[in-house]
Amino acid sequence: MKRYLIANIENKLTEYEMAQNSAEHHDNLVWSVSTLNWGVSSVLLGFVLNNITESSLGIVVLLFCLIGIFLILCSWLFARQFRSIRNQKYKRCKELEKELGLVQHTNIKHKDGSQSKIYSMIMVLFIVTWTVVFIKVIANLLGYAMPMI
């Protein structure tokens, strides 16, 4: 019976360690994917803005606008999924802490959702920017001048 209890504790410690590693991994994925997509989106935006009035590149510029919008939307979706997995893993860590008498994650206090709100604001700003540029490109393709945009 004692051997069973020791094996059970060791299994829970292993699960705890794996949940912790997975949570850290998924948190890193959020920021890696976001940073990469923000960088690519910014480069695309630079290309589009430099060529926005080039009628010979009109369709290419329009397609890059669509790619920019979809990159941001995909990044946002991936980040939400990765954060969900991260949160589930940390929740499991807290459950195991109760069983094992640990306090690593249980004692951490922070305001839930504060980073998510700021992250969402950044994503909305990217989408709004791409939408305005998209409208400007469409207007240029149709022969309308929109000097204010």
C-alpha positions as CSV (number, residue, x, y, z in Angstrom):
1,M,0.0,0.0,0.0
2,K,2.9,2.4,0.8
3,R,4.4,1.7,-2.6
4,Y,1.1,2.5,-4.3
5,L,0.9,5.9,-2.4
6,I,4.4,6.8,-3.3
7,A,3.8,5.9,-7.0
8,N,0.6,7.9,-6.9
9,I,2.4,10.9,-5.6
10,E,5.2,10.5,-8.1
11,N,2.6,10.3,-10.9
12,K,0.9,13.4,-9.7
13,L,4.2,15.3,-9.5
14,T,5.0,14.2,-13.0
15,E,1.6,15.3,-14.2
16,Y,2.1,18.6,-12.4
17,E,5.4,19.2,-14.1
18,M,4.0,18.3,-17.5
19,A,1.0,20.6,-17.0
20,Q,3.4,23.4,-15.9
21,N,5.6,22.9,-19.0
22,S,2.6,22.7,-21.3
23,A,1.2,25.9,-19.9
24,E,4.5,27.7,-20.3
25,H,4.8,26.4,-23.9
26,H,1.3,27.6,-24.9
27,D,1.9,31.0,-23.3
28,N,5.1,31.3,-25.3
29,L,3.2,30.3,-28.4
30,V,0.7,33.1,-27.9
31,W,3.5,35.7,-28.0
32,S,5.6,34.0,-30.7
33,V,2.6,33.8,-33.1
34,S,1.4,37.3,-32.2
35,T,4.9,38.9,-32.6
36,L,5.4,37.1,-35.9
37,N,2.0,38.0,-37.3
38,W,2.3,41.7,-36.1
39,G,5.7,41.9,-37.8
40,V,4.5,40.4,-41.1
41,S,1.3,42.5,-41.0
42,S,3.4,45.7,-40.5
43,V,5.7,44.8,-43.4
44,L,2.6,44.1,-45.6
45,L,1.0,47.3,-44.5
46,G,4.2,49.2,-45.5
47,F,4.2,47.6,-48.9
48,V,0.5,48.4,-49.4
49,L,0.9,52.0,-48.3
50,N,3.9,52.5,-50.5
51,N,2.0,51.1,-53.5
52,I,-1.6,52.1,-52.7
53,T,-1.9,54.4,-55.8
54,E,-0.1,52.1,-58.2
55,S,-2.8,51.1,-60.6
56,S,-0.7,48.4,-62.1
57,L,-0.5,46.7,-58.7
58,G,-4.1,47.3,-57.7
59,I,-5.2,43.7,-57.4
60,V,-2.0,42.6,-55.7
61,V,-2.4,45.5,-53.2
62,L,-6.0,44.5,-52.6
63,L,-5.0,40.8,-52.0
64,F,-2.3,41.9,-49.6
65,C,-4.9,43.9,-47.7
66,L,-7.0,40.7,-47.4
67,I,-4.0,38.7,-46.4
68,G,-3.2,41.3,-43.7
69,I,-6.8,41.1,-42.3
70,F,-6.8,37.3,-42.3
71,L,-3.4,37.1,-40.7
72,I,-4.6,39.3,-37.8
73,L,-7.8,37.3,-37.4
74,C,-5.9,34.0,-37.5
75,S,-3.4,35.2,-35.0
76,W,-6.2,36.3,-32.7
77,L,-7.9,32.9,-33.0
78,F,-4.7,31.0,-32.3
79,A,-3.9,33.2,-29.3
80,R,-7.4,32.6,-27.9
81,Q,-6.9,28.8,-28.3
82,F,-3.4,28.8,-26.9
83,R,-4.5,30.9,-23.9
84,S,-7.4,28.5,-23.3
85,I,-5.1,25.6,-23.2
86,R,-2.6,27.5,-21.0
87,N,-5.4,28.3,-18.5
88,Q,-6.6,24.7,-18.5
89,K,-3.1,23.5,-17.7
90,Y,-2.6,26.0,-14.9
91,K,-6.0,25.1,-13.5
92,R,-4.9,21.5,-13.4
93,C,-1.7,22.6,-11.7
94,K,-3.8,24.3,-9.0
95,E,-5.9,21.1,-8.5
96,L,-2.8,19.0,-8.1
97,E,-1.3,21.6,-5.7
98,K,-4.3,21.1,-3.4
99,E,-3.8,17.3,-3.5
100,L,0.0,17.5,-3.0
101,G,0.1,20.4,-0.5
102,L,1.9,22.8,-3.0
103,V,1.3,26.5,-3.5
104,Q,3.3,27.6,-6.6
105,H,0.2,28.7,-8.6
106,T,-2.4,28.8,-5.9
107,N,-0.8,31.8,-4.2
108,I,-0.4,34.0,-7.3
109,K,-2.9,36.9,-7.4
110,H,-3.5,38.9,-10.5
111,K,-6.3,40.6,-12.3
112,D,-7.9,38.1,-14.7
113,G,-8.2,39.3,-18.3
114,S,-6.2,42.5,-18.1
115,Q,-3.7,41.3,-20.7
116,S,-6.4,39.9,-22.8
117,K,-8.2,43.3,-23.0
118,I,-5.1,45.1,-24.1
119,Y,-4.2,42.3,-26.6
120,S,-7.7,42.6,-28.0
121,M,-7.4,46.3,-28.4
122,I,-4.2,45.9,-30.4
123,M,-5.9,43.3,-32.6
124,V,-8.9,45.6,-33.2
125,L,-6.6,48.5,-34.1
126,F,-4.8,46.3,-36.6
127,I,-8.1,45.2,-38.1
128,V,-9.4,48.8,-38.2
129,T,-6.2,49.9,-39.9
130,W,-6.4,47.2,-42.5
131,T,-10.1,47.9,-43.1
132,V,-9.4,51.6,-43.7
133,V,-6.6,50.8,-46.1
134,F,-8.7,48.1,-47.8
135,I,-11.5,50.8,-48.4
136,K,-8.9,53.2,-49.8
137,V,-7.5,50.5,-52.2
138,I,-11.0,49.7,-53.4
139,A,-11.8,53.4,-53.8
140,N,-8.6,53.8,-55.9
141,L,-9.4,50.8,-58.0
142,L,-12.8,52.3,-58.7
143,G,-11.4,55.7,-59.6
144,Y,-12.4,57.6,-56.4
145,A,-10.0,59.9,-54.7
146,M,-10.1,59.6,-50.9
147,P,-7.5,62.2,-49.8
148,M,-8.5,62.0,-46.1
149,I,-7.6,58.3,-45.8
